């Protein structure tokens, strides 16, 4: 599974002329969306995402 650091390294390897280009998520139907980075948390019983401590299990890049 690719990590955040893996993705950053991959992006850093792009030619300099591509680094200022917009990044989009391309849907199969041809629509394009601006990416949003979100935490995927592993909640303990009775815990909510609004609690001070939530264990971040992974990061997700979505379109909303």
N, C-alpha and C positions, 0 to 999 in steps of 0.2 A: 504494500500500500504506500502510495506517495505521501510524504510529509510536507508540511508548510515549507521547511527548509529545502526540500527537494524541488518544490515548485519555484521557490525564489532563485535557486541555483540555475534551473532551466531557463527562467526568464532573463537572468543575468547573462546567459550565453547567447542571447539573441543579438544580431548585429545592432550597432548603435542607432542606425537609421530607423529601426523598427520599435525602439523602446518608448517613443512618444506617441505611438499609434493607439487609438482606442481599443479596449478589450471588450468583447461581447460574448454572450452565450448564444450559440446558434441552435435554434430548435429544429427538429426534423421537418417542420412545415415551412421553414424559411424565415420565420420571425427571428429577430435578434433582440436580446435583452441586456441591460447593464448588469454585470455581476455584483452580487452582494455576498460578503463573507460573514458566516454565522457560526456560533459555537453549537455543537451537539453535546448536550450534557447528560450525565448519568445520574438521575435523581434517586436518592435514598427514599425509603418509605416515609411519607408525610412531608417530604421536602418539596418546595416549589422553586421555579426558576428565579423568583424574587428574593430567595434567601441569600445571605452574604456569601456563603460558600457553596458552589456547585462544581462537582468534578467535571471538567471538560474532557469528554471522551475523544472527540475529533472535531475537525473544522469542516464546514460544508460551504461550497460556493454555489449559490442559487441565483434565481432571477427575481426574487421578491423579498 
